[in-house]
Amino acid sequence: MIVLLSLLAIGAAAGGLGWPSVLVAWLLLMAVVLARRPTIVNVEAPTAELPEPDVYDPLPTIAATLAAIDSPAFVLDAEVNVLAQNRAAERLFGVLPAGAHLTGRLRSPGILDMVRETVATGEPNQIEHSERLPSERVFIVRVAPVDYPGRDDPMRPVAGPLYLMVFRDISELRRIDRMRSDFVANASHELRTPLASLRGFIETLQGPAKGDPKAHDRFLGIMFDQATRMSRLVDDLLSLSRLELKAHIAPDQTIDLVPLIGHVRDALLPLAEDVGVEIVLHMPDTPVHVLGDRDELVQVFENLIENACKYGQEGKRVDVYVRHDAAKAVEVSVVDSGPGIPAEHVPRLTERFYRVSVADSRSKKGTGLGLAIVKHILTRHRARLIVKSEIDKGTEFTVRF
Ligand code: ADP
């Protein structure tokens, strides 16, 4: 603009306008142009404080995710303070105020050492931990750093390193493991006893009793009984494993319980006579239908009525009631007037090899597996076994379909 005005002024002067008037006009126009130009001013930076940049806090998101998990879980900071805990953790350890140190609830030195090691190394760790109260439980406790988004972003101030500690309940797995190994030990023990006795008798027959026909007869009789006991045991074990294989397949035949229980009574008559017991049936005149597997239901009622005859023989009578009500619920009860079962044994009767008295069961040709088989069959039939017993009065086993 300044150059343009200067050129115009030179042009005007050359064109014949007088020098003084051109100079005055040029000066005036220059003053106006310069006055309109923006001035560059050094402005001081404002002294008021800028608002804090947003602190990204991952805790609410992590806590909301934990709330959806049913294993106990905690979010910890590097000082092992609890920043968040989910419902499952509250149920197991009680509510901890936010920010409280973990030792407020968990004193286990193993867990604390593990968390400190993870804080120091940044590596996940896990240990096994058991809780005795309210009931014995075993957990795998794992702690790991939480790699939340923006954790390593230098431009983004974050809430510090966080650690996630989760409890995985393995009590049920442990119980099944223990049951499995107990079962193998029990089965081997049950087979070893008759086997040892068979070997003993064979050695005696080969040695000291070699030429003794009387001893032969007696020992062979005992050997036969022992071999029969072993095959009963193997049969029961095979029944159990077959039942386990089809535990999830519900039976679908329609069975009338009235003739079925009549058949079981007939089959057990010789045993009942042997022990001096009368089996009395109380059944409706109409059919009582259930969905079931015929052979398995025969096995259930054979086991229950046989037990009532064997263990309740002093009552001299076993009553079997078959009932069905308007709501179509079907119940079969086997009642004896024997010595009864002490209350502390009742909840364990259906465990494999559980017997109130081992000697009593063995003398009555028991394997300790009868009620375990009954329970397996009834589970497959979606039916329940209810046991009521009173000392010196007798026992009632009820199957409710
Ligand atoms: P077992 O082969 O020993 O008879 P079961 O599983 O059938 O095994 O029964 C387990 C135990 O339950 C028996 O050893 C016995 O002690 C007890 N029991 C079962 N039925 C009766 C009953 N009616 N009266 C008393 N005790 C019983």
Residues whose N, C-alpha, C, O or C-beta is under 5 A from the ligand:
A	BS01	ADP	N307 A308 Y311 G312 G338 G340 I341 L349 Y354 R355 V356 S357 S361 G366 T367 G368 L369 G370 L371 A372 T395
